[in-house]
Amino acid sequence: MKRIYLVGFMGCGKSAIGKRLHTLTDIPFYDMDHVIADQMQLTIPEIFNQYGEPYFRQLETEFLRSFPEEFCIVATGGGVAVKEENIQLMRESGMVFFLNASFRDIWRRISTDVNRPIVQQSSRMELETLYKKRKPKYLQASHFTVETTGKSLTEIAEYIIFQIERYQ
């Protein structure tokens, strides 16, 4: 078994579903943003403010290249699939699940989140444009698309477990 990557736009539920998968399977879970923040000893907004988004995207690539845990669940950052290199690294080292949520659901979850630099710097329209721009990349990166609208965390996690067991 390789890594299980959860990709999708910010607020689609990657971290929450990753935690639920961990609870149901006991497979180690890592939130890429939290690992990077811990390594840098800065919050994600501080990394963006001090170094900029391109630097942060490079940290994501370094994570994918060098993270030592081979058998684990990884909730990726919302922009990780923007880079072709990251898509290739994820697809080669694990199973990639795109958590597909409607923008309306995502907006409801992220609109007031002060820990998301891109949300704080963007209007709803700009975020929806970014969502539409990134969605093809998530689809390109993924082995499986998981529809999340109207489903509980457990239903989503059980579907992912089913796919993992089916294709091991």
Solvent accessible surface area in square Angstrom, and as a share of the most:
residue,aa,sasa,rsa
1,M,90,0.40
2,K,111,0.47
3,R,15,0.06
4,I,1,0.00
5,Y,0,0.00
6,L,0,0.00
7,V,0,0.00
8,G,0,0.00
9,F,2,0.01
10,M,15,0.06
11,G,10,0.10
12,C,2,0.01
13,G,17,0.17
14,K,18,0.08
15,S,40,0.26
16,A,42,0.33
17,I,2,0.01
18,G,0,0.00
19,K,111,0.47
20,R,78,0.29
21,L,1,0.01
22,H,70,0.31
23,T,102,0.60
24,L,80,0.40
25,T,43,0.25
26,D,115,0.60
27,I,18,0.09
28,P,48,0.30
29,F,41,0.17
30,Y,63,0.24
31,D,16,0.08
32,M,0,0.00
33,D,38,0.20
34,H,110,0.49
35,V,24,0.14
36,I,2,0.01
37,A,17,0.13
38,D,106,0.55
39,Q,129,0.57
40,M,47,0.21
41,Q,162,0.72
42,L,38,0.19
43,T,68,0.40
44,I,26,0.13
45,P,28,0.18
46,E,71,0.32
47,I,0,0.00
48,F,21,0.09
49,N,114,0.59
50,Q,110,0.49
51,Y,106,0.40
52,G,22,0.21
53,E,63,0.28
54,P,107,0.67
55,Y,84,0.32
56,F,5,0.02
57,R,27,0.10
58,Q,73,0.33
59,L,32,0.16
60,E,0,0.00
61,T,0,0.00
62,E,70,0.31
63,F,8,0.03
64,L,9,0.04
65,R,119,0.43
66,S,78,0.50
67,F,27,0.11
68,P,115,0.73
69,E,54,0.24
70,E,136,0.61
71,F,83,0.35
72,C,0,0.00
73,I,0,0.00
74,V,0,0.00
75,A,2,0.01
76,T,5,0.03
77,G,3,0.03
78,G,13,0.12
79,G,1,0.01
80,V,0,0.00
81,A,0,0.00
82,V,67,0.39
83,K,55,0.23
84,E,95,0.43
85,E,66,0.30
86,N,0,0.00
87,I,8,0.04
88,Q,106,0.47
89,L,42,0.21
90,M,0,0.00
91,R,96,0.35
92,E,106,0.48
93,S,40,0.26
94,G,5,0.05
95,M,27,0.12
96,V,0,0.00
97,F,0,0.00
98,F,4,0.02
99,L,1,0.00
100,N,20,0.10
101,A,4,0.03
102,S,45,0.29
103,F,13,0.05
104,R,189,0.69
105,D,21,0.11
106,I,1,0.00
107,W,57,0.20
108,R,163,0.59
109,R,106,0.39
110,I,0,0.00
111,S,38,0.24
112,T,121,0.70
113,D,40,0.21
114,V,109,0.63
115,N,99,0.51
116,R,74,0.27
117,P,14,0.09
118,I,24,0.12
119,V,9,0.05
120,Q,93,0.41
121,Q,128,0.57
122,S,32,0.21
123,S,56,0.36
124,R,107,0.39
125,M,154,0.69
126,E,98,0.44
127,L,0,0.00
128,E,55,0.25
129,T,85,0.50
130,L,40,0.20
131,Y,21,0.08
132,K,127,0.54
133,K,150,0.64
134,R,10,0.04
135,K,60,0.26
136,P,80,0.50
137,K,55,0.23
138,Y,2,0.01
139,L,87,0.43
140,Q,85,0.38
141,A,0,0.00
142,S,14,0.09
143,H,76,0.34
144,F,34,0.14
145,T,52,0.30
146,V,4,0.02
147,E,91,0.41
148,T,7,0.04
149,T,78,0.45
150,G,84,0.81
151,K,98,0.42
152,S,56,0.36
153,L,61,0.30
154,T,44,0.26
155,E,92,0.41
156,I,5,0.03
157,A,0,0.00
158,E,93,0.42
159,Y,87,0.33
160,I,0,0.00
161,I,31,0.16
162,F,111,0.46
163,Q,10,0.04
164,I,8,0.04
165,E,116,0.52
166,R,138,0.50
167,Y,117,0.44
168,Q,144,0.64
